[in-house]
């Protein structure tokens, strides 16, 4: 039996298990299973690998996309640049990290907006944001990171309230935080909602619920919005290709 799985915490509503289980059945892929490995600390990752010698690939989700790196034997060159891992190939005992979030987000964003991608605000600074920012760089899209704390090339949510020009000049908002994810569907990044208008576009990496509160706030003001469902599907297929390389 070839095993694949997902590490993260918590994993109550995993996209990956449902997706791959359905994929195996739909495409007649036999001898494969996908399991969830909910680990309360990243140090438990190696124990999961040791206890499951049939593991050939793993997906990585919040909060371990950065924390897992020291536990790997090698990083794909592109993954080194991004600084976050969401896909691990295990072959002949070697654990190699990749980032398919980058592939999924970049292709999904281009399919949605074409070549005319406006300046963006990247909400959040976790592992997913790193893949998003690298994709924006490669697409030559100007962006600012937004977090609770100010840093280099990074503003705060309070700055958005204090300076109304920011949201005017950066009409694309990309939510890389888990805020708004089921079951805490009322969660929303701390942006000044009254500044949203028909010029704004929201790309929310959250996929459950299909329309998050952040998306709805933008749509209700005449803007456009999409969730991260197709990004997840694209990154999952990219991971499957990596796990099945010779």
C-alpha positions in Angstrom: 0.0 0.0 0.0 1.4 3.4 -1.0 0.6 5.9 1.7 0.2 9.7 1.5 -0.9 12.1 4.1 -1.3 15.6 5.6 0.4 17.0 8.7 -0.9 20.1 10.5 -2.9 21.2 13.6 -5.8 21.2 13.7 -7.1 19.1 10.8 -10.8 18.9 11.6 -11.9 19.9 8.1 -9.2 18.8 5.6 -9.5 19.4 1.9 -6.7 17.0 1.1 -8.1 13.8 2.4 -11.4 14.3 0.6 -9.7 15.4 -2.6 -7.2 12.5 -2.8 -9.7 9.8 -1.7 -12.1 11.0 -4.4 -9.3 11.2 -6.9 -8.1 7.6 -6.3 -11.7 6.3 -6.7 -12.5 8.5 -9.7 -9.3 7.6 -11.6 -9.1 4.0 -10.6 -5.8 4.5 -8.7 -5.4 1.3 -6.7 -3.1 0.5 -3.8 -3.1 4.1 -2.5 -4.5 5.8 0.6 -4.4 9.3 2.1 -4.5 9.8 5.8 -4.5 12.7 8.3 -1.7 13.1 10.8 -2.8 15.7 13.3 0.4 16.5 15.3 0.3 19.1 18.2 4.0 19.9 17.6 6.3 19.6 14.6 8.8 17.4 16.5 6.2 14.6 16.1 6.7 14.7 12.3 9.7 12.3 12.3 7.7 9.8 14.5 4.9 9.8 11.9 7.4 9.0 9.1 9.1 6.2 11.2 5.8 4.6 12.1 4.6 4.6 8.5 7.4 3.3 6.3 4.9 3.1 3.3 4.7 6.9 3.2 5.8 8.3 -0.1 4.4 11.9 0.1 3.0 14.3 2.5 1.2 17.6 2.3 1.9 20.3 5.0 -0.6 22.8 6.3 -0.9 25.4 9.1 1.1 25.9 11.2 4.0 23.8 10.0 4.9 25.1 6.5 8.0 26.9 7.9 8.6 24.8 11.0 9.0 21.5 9.0 12.1 22.7 7.0 14.8 21.8 9.6 13.4 18.2 9.7 13.9 17.7 5.9 17.0 16.3 4.1 16.7 18.5 1.1 14.8 21.5 -0.4 13.8 22.0 -4.0 15.7 25.1 -5.2 12.5 27.0 -5.8 11.3 26.1 -2.3 14.5 27.6 -0.8 13.7 30.9 -2.4 10.1 30.9 -1.0 11.1 29.7 2.5 8.0 27.5 3.1 7.1 23.9 2.4 3.7 22.5 1.7 4.7 19.2 -0.1 7.2 16.5 0.9 8.4 13.7 -1.2 9.8 10.7 0.6 12.0 8.5 -1.5 14.6 5.9 -0.4 14.5 7.5 3.1 15.2 11.0 1.8 12.6 13.7 2.7 12.6 16.5 0.1 10.5 19.7 0.5 8.6 21.5 -2.3 6.1 24.3 -2.6 3.1 23.7 -4.7 1.1 26.5 -3.1 3.2 28.8 -5.4 2.1 26.9 -8.5 -1.6 26.7 -7.5 -1.9 30.4 -6.5 0.0 31.8 -9.5 -2.0 29.8 -12.1 -5.3 30.5 -10.3 -4.7 34.2 -10.1 -3.7 34.4 -13.7 -6.9 32.5 -14.7 -9.0 34.9 -12.7 -7.5 38.2 -13.7 -5.4 37.5 -16.8 -2.4 39.7 -17.3 -3.9 42.9 -15.8 -3.2 42.2 -12.2 -3.4 45.3 -10.0 -1.2 46.2 -7.0 -2.0 43.9 -4.0 -2.1 43.8 -0.3 -1.1 40.5 1.2 -3.0 39.9 4.4 -1.0 37.8 6.8 2.7 36.7 7.1 2.5 32.9 7.6 3.8 30.1 5.3 1.1 30.5 2.7 1.9 34.2 2.3 5.5 33.4 1.3 4.3 31.4 -1.7 1.8 34.2 -2.6 4.5 36.9 -2.4 6.9 34.9 -4.6 4.2 34.4 -7.2 3.4 38.1 -7.2 7.1 39.0 -7.6 7.4 36.6 -10.6 4.3 38.2 -12.1 5.8 41.7 -11.6 2.9 42.7 -9.4 3.6 45.4 -6.8 2.5 44.5 -3.3 2.6 45.3 0.4 2.4 42.8 3.3 -0.1 43.6 6.1 0.3 42.3 9.6 -0.3 43.3 13.2 3.3 44.5 13.4 5.2 46.9 11.2 8.4 45.6 9.5 10.4 46.2 6.3 8.0 46.3 3.3 5.2 45.5 5.8 2.5 47.8 7.1 -0.1 47.3 9.8 -3.8 46.9 9.7 -4.0 50.2 11.6 -2.1 51.9 8.7 -5.0 51.0 6.4 -7.4 52.9 8.7 -5.1 55.8 9.1 -4.2 56.2 5.4 -7.2 55.9 3.1 -4.9 56.1 0.0 -3.4 52.6 0.6 -6.6 50.7 -0.2 -7.2 53.0 -3.2 -3.7 52.3 -4.5 -3.7 48.6 -3.8 -7.2 47.3 -4.9 -6.4 43.6 -4.8 -6.5 42.1 -1.3 -5.2 38.6 -0.8 -6.1 36.9 2.5 -3.5 34.3 3.4 -4.7 34.0 7.0 -7.1 31.3 8.2 -9.6 33.9 9.5 -13.1 33.1 8.3 -12.5 29.4 8.0 -15.3 27.0 9.1 -16.5 26.7 11.8 -15.4 30.3 12.9 -17.0 31.8 9.8 -17.4 35.3 11.4 -13.6 35.7 11.5 -12.3 38.4 9.2 -9.0 40.3 8.8 -9.0 43.7 10.6 -9.3 45.9 7.5 -11.5 49.0 7.3 -14.5 47.5 5.5 -16.1 50.9 4.9 -13.2 51.7 2.4 -14.1 48.7 0.2 -15.8 49.6 -3.1 -16.6 48.4 -6.6 -12.9 48.8 -7.6 -11.7 46.1 -5.1 -11.0 42.5 -5.6 -10.7 39.9 -2.9 -8.8 36.6 -3.3 -9.4 34.6 -0.2 -7.2 31.5 0.2 -10.0 30.1 2.5 -12.2 27.7 0.7 -14.6 26.6 3.4 -17.1 28.3 3.4 -17.2 29.0 -0.3 -18.1 32.6 0.3 -16.3 34.0 3.4 -17.4 37.0 5.3 -14.5 39.0 3.8 -15.6 38.0 0.3 -19.2 38.9 1.1 -18.2 42.3 2.4 -16.5 43.1 -0.9 -19.2 41.6 -3.1 -21.9 43.6 -1.3 -20.1 46.8 -2.2 -19.9 45.9 -5.9 -16.4 44.4 -5.9 -15.3 41.0 -7.1 -14.1 38.1 -5.0 -13.0 34.4 -5.2 -12.0 31.7 -2.8 -9.0 29.3 -2.8 -10.8 26.2 -4.0 -9.1 26.0 -7.5 -5.7 27.0 -5.9 -6.0 24.0 -3.6 -6.9 21.7 -6.5 -4.0 22.9 -8.6 -1.5 22.6 -5.8 -2.8 19.1 -5.0 -2.3 17.9 -8.6 1.1 19.4 -8.6 1.9 17.5 -5.4 0.7 14.3 -7.0 3.0 14.8 -9.9 5.9 15.3 -7.6 5.1 12.2 -5.5 5.0 10.1 -8.7 8.2 11.3 -10.3 10.6 8.4 -11.2 
